[in-house]
Amino acid sequence: MIPGQVDVANYQQQLSEKSEFLVDRFKQFNPPSLETFASKPSHYRLRAEFRVWHQDEDLYHIVFDSETKEKVRVDQFPSASQLINDVMAAIMIEIRGNKALRFKLFQIDYLSTLSGQITVSMLYHRQLDEEWQQEAQALKARLNEKFDLQIIGRARKQKLCIGNPFVIEKLQVAGNEIIYQQVENSFTQPNGGINQKMLEWALDITKDATGDLLELYCGNGNFSLALAPNFRKVLATEIAKPSVESAQYNIAANNIDNVTIVRMSAEEFTEALRGKREFKRLEGIDLTSFDCNTILVDPPRAGLDNKTLEMIQGYDNIIYISCNPDTLADNLGVLTQTHHITRFALFDQFPYSHHMESGVYLTKK
């Protein structure tokens, strides 16, 4: 399938195939019945990136066919949010005849939200000058008549913001609104509707929790903030500086007073907990004041390293969000030596693809 195209008629079939795959892949661990959370069949992605093709006077977005590698013109992208589709069309009309904005433009990235904001990042093979800034400001003014939009220009060692370098997302989670700053070029959950369902699932499985929560790989505080009401305190770690700054913004924006964010990798934090190393970044934070008996991990595709696996086995409850069934299965081979799987879920973050997001809740034997 060409990237971005959808087969709405077969959505349920592809979801059933994913569910069947996960049930079979993890049957060795004897998990409970799989909970399956469906995506919208179209217009579900809040992020999209396109190369830009120049052909004489014409200018348009393209993607590459995953099988033939041929370029494919894209005027509409059904997997992306309706807002992205609307802005895609509007921005091409605006810049086709604008030499300052189209000259050596080679890519456009879009970051949208469920709450109606969007950032457009324009990438160039040249340095951006004062003329570009003036034209970009005028473009933003025209587009803001219809859209709540920010523009960013990028070139080698150059980033120019016409407006804010972020959007503000407002998610509805279990009847409550949660505000999230999402920074351009930083990780955010791509499927907003499924993200809301993940957060509600995590809230449900921890509704009777006691003590405190430790989260590794917390990003902009996506889970930390949503789960804060279920715990006395939340301690979360993240290594990427922009994500940490967004998490701090989000804590303040939501008036949350029981979440602490530490800029550290999971591996560094494991060493700090074991007393093997001291870190200046932990100055002023009394780790002994936290009684973390629940831990949440949402690791990259490579899964958890052996030291972190061993560390999290010491917790009563483990919430494991995974984007890779293979590394999840490898990690569960270790974790199920000490824990039972009590909840098991599939979140269809990436419809019509082989990618799967799953959630596992484990409790100590």
VEXMAR-942132 format. One record per residue (C-alpha): y negated, x, z. Coordinates in pm, 1 decimal, padded with zeros to 6 digits, always signed. Layout:
BEGIN
- y  x  z
- Y  X  Z
...
//
This chain:
BEGIN
- y  x  z
- +00000.0  +00000.0  +00000.0
- -00350.7  +00120.9  -00082.6
- -00532.1  +00211.2  +00244.0
- -00730.1  -00080.7  +00380.6
- -00547.9  -00349.3  +00183.9
- -00365.7  -00620.7  +00377.2
- -00072.1  -00849.7  +00307.9
- -00161.3  -01144.3  +00528.8
- +00136.1  -01351.4  +00413.7
- +00376.4  -01088.4  +00547.7
- +00192.4  -01005.9  +00869.5
- +00444.5  -01172.0  +01101.4
- +00734.9  -01005.8  +00920.5
- +00590.4  -00655.8  +00962.5
- +00518.4  -00729.2  +01329.3
- +00875.7  -00848.9  +01383.7
- +01007.0  -00530.8  +01222.6
- +00799.8  -00319.1  +01460.9
- +00924.5  -00519.3  +01759.8
- +01285.9  -00480.5  +01647.9
- +01235.6  -00107.6  +01598.3
- +01094.2  -00058.4  +01949.3
- +01367.6  -00267.6  +02112.1
- +01633.9  -00059.2  +01939.6
- +01453.7  +00274.6  +01997.6
- +01427.2  +00220.3  +02373.5
- +01747.7  +00028.2  +02450.0
- +01893.0  +00338.9  +02616.5
- +01637.5  +00292.2  +02896.2
- +01733.7  -00073.2  +02954.0
- +01371.9  -00198.5  +02956.3
- +01277.2  -00563.2  +03020.7
- +01200.8  -00796.6  +02730.4
- +00936.6  -00659.0  +02494.9
- +00595.1  -00826.4  +02516.5
- +00440.5  -00832.2  +02169.3
- +00065.3  -00862.6  +02112.6
- -00037.4  -00954.3  +01759.4
- -00352.1  -00837.9  +01583.7
- -00578.2  -01039.7  +01361.6
- -00410.8  -01020.5  +01017.9
- -00734.9  -00898.0  +00856.3
- -01077.7  -00760.2  +00950.2
- -00936.4  -00595.3  +01264.2
- -01052.3  -00233.5  +01232.9
- -01386.9  -00147.0  +01389.1
- -01400.5  +00200.6  +01228.9
- -01372.2  +00310.1  +00867.1
- -01441.2  +00627.6  +00669.6
- -01491.7  +00649.6  +00294.6
- -01556.7  +00921.4  +00044.1
- -01845.1  +00848.1  -00193.0
- -01800.0  +00877.9  -00567.6
- -02087.2  +00951.9  -00806.4
- -02037.2  +00834.7  -01164.6
- -02346.3  +00858.2  -01383.2
- -02589.8  +00606.7  -01231.9
- -02318.8  +00432.0  -01032.1
- -02223.3  +00510.0  -00674.0
- -01939.9  +00357.7  -00473.9
- -01693.2  +00402.9  -00187.6
- -01344.4  +00533.3  -00261.6
- -01015.8  +00587.0  -00080.4
- -00708.6  +00774.8  -00199.6
- -00378.0  +00601.4  -00267.8
- -00130.6  +00742.3  -00013.5
- +00147.9  +00767.2  -00273.0
- -00021.2  +00862.2  -00601.1
- -00322.3  +01041.0  -00441.8
- -00535.6  +00871.2  -00705.4
- -00885.7  +00766.4  -00607.4
- -00939.5  +00391.9  -00570.7
- -01277.9  +00223.7  -00584.0
- -01348.5  +00014.9  -00274.6
- -01607.7  -00261.6  -00276.6
- -01433.1  -00463.9  -00004.2
- -01200.1  -00329.3  +00265.1
- -01003.0  -00620.0  +00420.3
- -00864.2  -00423.4  +00714.8
- -01216.0  -00334.1  +00834.4
- -01437.1  -00571.0  +01030.3
- -01640.4  -00825.1  +00838.3
- -01952.2  -00644.8  +00962.6
- -01838.8  -00317.7  +00802.1
- -01768.2  -00499.4  +00475.5
- -02111.4  -00662.0  +00475.9
- -02291.4  -00333.8  +00550.2
- -02083.6  -00144.1  +00291.2
- -02207.7  -00373.0  +00017.8
- -02568.1  -00372.0  +00139.2
- -02595.6  +00004.5  +00177.6
- -02461.2  +00078.8  -00170.7
- -02718.1  -00153.2  -00324.8
- -02989.3  +00029.7  -00130.4
- -02898.3  +00391.3  -00205.0
- -02768.9  +00382.0  -00564.5
- -03118.9  +00423.9  -00703.9
- -03256.1  +00635.1  -00419.6
- -03237.9  +01002.6  -00513.3
- -03324.2  +01133.5  -00165.9
- -03046.8  +00933.6  +00001.7
- -02771.4  +00974.3  -00259.6
- -02821.7  +01340.5  -00357.9
- -02503.8  +01528.6  -00253.5
- -02388.6  +01243.0  -00031.5
- -02009.3  +01273.3  -00013.4
- -01892.4  +01049.4  +00272.7
- -01997.4  +00747.4  +00478.7
- -01843.5  +00659.0  +00816.9
- -01883.4  +00321.0  +00984.7
- -01846.0  +00237.7  +01354.0
- -01883.8  -00132.3  +01434.3
- -01835.3  -00350.2  +01741.2
- -01719.4  -00698.7  +01829.0
- -02067.3  -00752.1  +01974.2
- -02238.5  -00706.6  +01636.9
- -02375.8  -00350.9  +01638.6
- -02293.3  -00088.0  +01377.4
- -02363.5  +00281.9  +01317.0
- -02361.4  +00428.0  +00965.5
- -02305.6  +00804.2  +00938.3
- -02395.7  +00962.9  +00603.5
- -02246.6  +01308.1  +00533.7
- -02405.4  +01553.5  +00288.1
- -02332.8  +01880.8  +00111.1
- -02696.8  +01986.8  +00161.0
- -02952.9  +02024.6  +00434.6
- -03151.7  +01710.8  +00510.4
- -03528.9  +01736.0  +00480.1
- -03836.5  +01534.5  +00574.8
- -03810.5  +01321.7  +00260.3
- -03456.0  +01220.9  +00359.4
- -03575.6  +01124.6  +00708.0
- -03856.6  +00911.3  +00568.5
- -03625.6  +00732.7  +00325.0
- -03358.2  +00685.4  +00594.5
- -03615.6  +00532.0  +00830.0
- -03727.0  +00294.4  +00557.1
- -03365.0  +00207.1  +00481.6
- -03296.9  +00132.1  +00847.4
- -03603.2  -00092.2  +00865.9
- -03488.9  -00292.8  +00563.6
- -03129.3  -00326.2  +00680.3
- -03235.7  -00416.6  +01034.2
- -03373.7  -00739.7  +00895.5
- -03011.8  -00852.5  +00870.5
- -02804.2  -00607.3  +01075.8
- -02824.0  -00441.7  +01419.6
- -02779.7  -00097.7  +01265.8
- -02830.8  +00273.3  +01339.4
- -02823.5  +00555.1  +01080.7
- -02708.1  +00914.7  +01130.0
- -02740.0  +01191.2  +00873.8
- -02499.8  +01485.6  +00892.9
- -02495.0  +01816.4  +00711.6
- -02371.5  +02163.2  +00801.5
- -02501.6  +02239.3  +01154.3
- -02737.0  +01942.9  +01127.1
- -02741.0  +01594.0  +01276.8
- -03038.1  +01360.0  +01238.7
- -03039.0  +01026.4  +01421.7
- -03245.2  +00738.9  +01286.4
- -03208.2  +00529.3  +01597.9
- -02929.4  +00577.0  +01852.0
- -02615.8  +00789.8  +01797.3
- -02407.4  +00513.8  +01957.7
- -02333.4  +00143.6  +01963.5
- -02294.6  -00084.2  +02263.7
- -01972.0  -00281.9  +02270.6
- -01924.1  -00587.0  +02492.0
- -01559.8  -00676.8  +02550.0
- -01434.8  -00999.8  +02702.1
- -01154.5  -00909.0  +02941.7
- -00987.7  -01172.6  +03159.0
- -01302.5  -01382.0  +03160.4
- -01539.2  -01093.5  +03237.0
- -01773.8  -00901.2  +03007.0
- -01749.5  -00521.6  +03013.9
- -02013.1  -00303.1  +02847.4
- -01907.1  +00017.9  +02670.9
- -02125.7  +00279.9  +02504.1
- -01936.8  +00411.1  +02201.9
- -02066.8  +00734.7  +02051.7
- -02047.0  +00812.5  +01682.0
- -01783.3  +01074.5  +01599.0
- -01605.2  +01027.1  +01935.3
- -01277.9  +00847.4  +01999.7
- -01285.8  +00471.0  +02048.8
- -01008.7  +00214.1  +02022.4
- -01003.5  +00111.4  +01653.3
- -00882.5  -00247.0  +01697.2
- -01119.2  -00428.1  +01932.3
- -00915.8  -00746.4  +01963.4
- -00600.1  -00556.2  +02054.9
- -00796.1  -00336.6  +02294.4
- -00899.5  -00648.2  +02486.1
- -00533.9  -00755.1  +02503.0
- -00428.3  -00409.2  +02626.0
- -00685.3  -00418.2  +02902.2
- -00577.4  -00766.2  +03008.4
- -00212.0  -00653.2  +03011.7
- -00301.4  -00353.1  +03228.4
- -00495.7  -00580.9  +03464.1
- -00199.8  -00816.3  +03490.4
- +00060.9  -00550.8  +03569.3
- -00159.8  -00402.3  +03843.7
- -00282.3  -00729.6  +03995.5
- -00088.3  -00665.2  +04318.1
- -00169.0  -00293.0  +04332.8
- -00268.3  -00119.5  +04653.0
- -00435.3  +00217.9  +04703.1
- -00619.8  +00405.6  +04430.0
- -00575.6  +00472.6  +04058.7
- -00573.4  +00810.5  +03885.6
- -00627.5  +00809.1  +03509.2
- -00577.8  +01107.6  +03278.3
- -00734.6  +01113.5  +02928.5
- -00980.9  +00838.3  +03023.6
- -01210.7  +00870.3  +02719.0
- -01526.0  +00662.8  +02770.5
- -01368.5  +00482.0  +03066.0
- -01201.2  +00211.8  +02857.8
- -00919.5  +00146.3  +03106.8
- -01088.9  +00288.9  +03417.5
- -01369.6  +00034.4  +03417.6
- -01149.8  -00263.0  +03334.6
- -00898.8  -00177.6  +03609.9
- -01154.4  -00093.5  +03878.4
- -01137.6  -00443.8  +04039.7
- -00764.8  -00399.8  +04107.4
- -00800.1  -00076.2  +04306.8
- -00987.9  +00055.4  +04608.1
- -01107.9  +00355.2  +04405.2
- -01047.4  +00503.0  +04059.4
- -01045.1  +00876.3  +03981.2
- -01041.2  +00959.4  +03609.0
- -01038.0  +01279.5  +03402.3
- -01154.1  +01352.8  +03047.3
- -01218.4  +01684.8  +02871.4
- -01453.6  +01574.9  +02587.8
- -01816.7  +01599.4  +02702.2
- -01953.2  +01309.2  +02489.8
- -01680.6  +01079.7  +02624.9
- -01756.8  +01182.3  +02984.2
- -02127.0  +01112.0  +02930.1
- -02044.5  +00770.4  +02784.8
- -01813.9  +00696.3  +03077.4
- -02096.1  +00772.9  +03321.3
- -02330.2  +00547.0  +03122.3
- -02070.0  +00270.1  +03127.1
- -02018.1  +00295.5  +03502.5
- -02390.5  +00241.6  +03555.3
- -02421.6  -00030.5  +03290.9
- -02145.7  -00233.2  +03457.1
- -02268.4  -00172.1  +03813.9
- -01932.4  -00026.0  +03914.1
- -01932.9  +00180.0  +04233.8
- -01567.7  +00275.9  +04280.5
- -01501.4  +00490.9  +03970.4
- -01537.8  +00871.8  +03966.1
- -01513.1  +01065.8  +03637.2
- -01424.3  +01437.0  +03630.6
- -01460.8  +01652.2  +03318.2
- -01123.3  +01828.5  +03315.0
- -00811.0  +01837.3  +03104.0
- -00491.4  +01683.7  +03241.2
- -00342.3  +02031.7  +03269.3
- -00642.0  +02164.7  +03467.1
- -00638.9  +01864.9  +03697.4
- -00268.8  +01915.7  +03766.2
- -00343.4  +02273.6  +03872.6
- -00630.0  +02154.1  +04094.0
- -00411.1  +01896.4  +04266.7
- -00149.5  +02161.2  +04336.8
- -00411.7  +02396.1  +04479.9
- -00339.1  +02662.1  +04220.2
- -00698.3  +02685.5  +04096.2
- -01043.7  +02588.2  +04214.1
- -01291.7  +02436.0  +03972.8
- -01670.8  +02419.1  +03999.6
- -01652.2  +02081.8  +03825.3
- -01484.2  +01942.8  +04137.3
- -01762.9  +02048.1  +04371.3
- -01875.7  +01751.1  +04575.5
- -01554.9  +01555.2  +04506.0
- -01314.9  +01527.9  +04797.5
- -00974.4  +01484.1  +04636.2
- -00823.3  +01415.2  +04978.1
- -01033.4  +01096.1  +05003.2
- -00829.0  +00938.8  +04724.1
- -00496.7  +00770.6  +04792.6
- -00375.3  +00748.3  +04433.7
- -00032.8  +00588.8  +04419.2
- -00078.6  +00456.1  +04062.6
- -00145.6  +00676.6  +03759.5
- -00243.5  +00582.3  +03405.3
- -00186.4  +00814.1  +03111.4
- -00288.5  +00755.3  +02749.9
- -00202.1  +01091.2  +02592.0
- -00243.5  +01211.4  +02233.1
- +00045.0  +01183.7  +01986.1
- +00209.2  +01495.6  +02128.4
- +00276.6  +01312.0  +02454.4
- +00272.4  +01469.3  +02800.5
- +00343.3  +01835.8  +02870.4
- +00620.7  +01925.9  +03114.8
- +00388.7  +02012.2  +03403.9
- +00203.3  +01681.1  +03376.8
- +00532.7  +01492.9  +03347.2
- +00653.6  +01653.2  +03668.2
- +00322.4  +01575.1  +03839.3
- +00314.7  +01204.6  +03752.0
- +00670.3  +01156.6  +03877.1
- +00523.1  +01186.4  +04225.4
- +00335.6  +00855.2  +04187.1
- +00477.2  +00517.2  +04285.8
- +00355.1  +00344.5  +03969.5
- +00297.1  +00481.1  +03619.1
- +00110.4  +00307.3  +03336.5
- +00190.7  +00488.0  +03011.2
- +00000.3  +00389.5  +02695.4
- +00149.4  +00558.4  +02390.1
- +00059.5  +00592.1  +02021.9
- +00385.5  +00769.1  +01933.3
- +00727.5  +00610.6  +02007.8
- +00908.4  +00942.6  +01959.1
- +00716.2  +01140.1  +02221.2
- +00717.5  +00834.7  +02449.1
- +01097.5  +00825.8  +02428.4
- +01112.7  +01198.1  +02504.7
- +00885.6  +01154.2  +02807.7
- +01078.5  +00850.4  +02931.8
- +01394.3  +01061.0  +02928.7
- +01234.2  +01247.2  +03219.4
- +01039.0  +00966.5  +03387.0
- +01333.7  +00725.4  +03407.3
- +01516.2  +00976.6  +03625.7
- +01279.8  +00873.9  +03904.9
- +01132.8  +00540.0  +03787.7
- +01239.6  +00201.2  +03652.5
- +01068.5  +00040.2  +03352.1
- +00938.2  -00296.0  +03475.4
- +00708.3  -00396.3  +03184.0
- +00727.2  -00303.2  +02816.3
- +00475.4  -00400.4  +02546.7
- +00389.3  -00354.1  +02179.4
- +00021.2  -00368.3  +02083.7
- -00024.1  -00397.9  +01707.1
- -00327.4  -00170.9  +01682.7
- -00243.8  -00063.9  +01328.0
- -00106.5  -00355.4  +01120.9
- +00074.2  -00281.7  +00793.7
- +00140.6  +00079.2  +00893.5
- +00424.4  +00261.0  +01069.5
- +00194.8  +00346.0  +01361.9
- +00269.3  +00169.2  +01690.5
- +00083.0  +00144.9  +02019.4
- +00304.8  +00062.6  +02316.2
- +00267.7  +00023.6  +02688.6
- +00520.2  +00093.2  +02962.8
- +00486.5  +00022.0  +03334.4
- +00720.1  +00219.6  +03559.2
- +00781.1  +00185.5  +03931.4
- +00955.6  +00437.6  +04153.1
- +01328.1  +00384.7  +04220.0
//
